[in-house]
Amino acid sequence: RVFDDGIAFRYRIPGKTAGQIIQISDELTSFKVAETGIAWSIPMSFDTNEKLHTKGPISNVQNANTPITFRLNGDLHMAIHEADLEDYAGFSLQRKGDTLKITLPPADKAKPSVKVIGKTPFETPWRVVLITDSAAGLIESTTILNLNDPCAICKAGTSWIKPRKYVGI
């Protein structure tokens, strides 16, 4: 799909029969990003996204969790992320030569070669590349929101939700 502020794509695996179990061992998606510019990223971790971000030249990014944000020459801003992540491994990016390749955590630590287990027909999450003229444009984008399914509880009504304050960790 093409949007005013980016692109998104996903893979569909139809299968020969519905309900056929599939195991995904790798995803070959990669992104080639200009080497000149600045990147903001969180170092890759399959255990947490609670790490401090780093800022530096794009060429220094060796691995990163998403979202990863770039400012390219000419003040063009770009971010790589995903949408509609359900029953699939969240991806990270790892440098392979001059590209950033998607890498997936194992579905089961006992079988590290299996990254995702699903049933056909099967769809991956959307792979999203946002491109805007400003950093604010990335925040203001509704592309990722529009790629996710509508809120299931909102269809039934939200009158039962009561605003509260929470203080704590």
Residue, then its C-alpha position, 0 to 999 in steps of 0.5 A: r500500500v502507498f500512502d501520502d507519507g510512506i509505504a507498507f507491505r505484508y506477506r500472505i501465505p495461502g497454503k494448500t489447505a486451510g489450517q495447515i501448520i507452517q513454521i517460518s525460520d527466517e524473513l528475508t526482508s531488508f532495507k537499504v538506507a542512505e549511509t549519510g544522515i543520523a539514526w535514532s535507535i534502541p539496541m536490539s534486544f529480544d527481551t525488552n524495548e526498555k533501553l535508552h536510544t542511541k543517536g549517531p550516523i546511520s552507518n554506525v547502526q549494527n542492530a536495532n529494535t523498531p521503530i528506528t528513525f532517520r534524518l537524511n540529508g535535506d531534512l527528510h525524516m524516515a522511520i521503519h516499524e510494523a503494524d498489525l502485529e498479531d501472532y507473529a514475532g516482533f522484528s528487529l533490524q541487523r546490519k548485513g553489508d549495506t542493508l538492514k535486514i529483518t531478524l526475528p526472535p525464536a518462537d521457542k527457545a528450545k527450537p531457535s531455528v523456528k521463528v513463527i508458527g502459524k496456520t494457513p491462510f497466514e499474513t505477516p504484520w505490515r512492514v511500514v516505512l514512513i517518509t516525511d519532511s519533518a520529525a513532527g510529520l512522523i508523529e502526526s502520521t496515521t498510517i500505522l493506525n490505519l493499518n491496524d484492525p479497528c478497536a474490537i471493544c469500541k464496537a461494543g461501546t466504551s461507556w464502561i471505561k471510567p477515567r482514573k489516575y494511576v500513580g506507580i510503576 
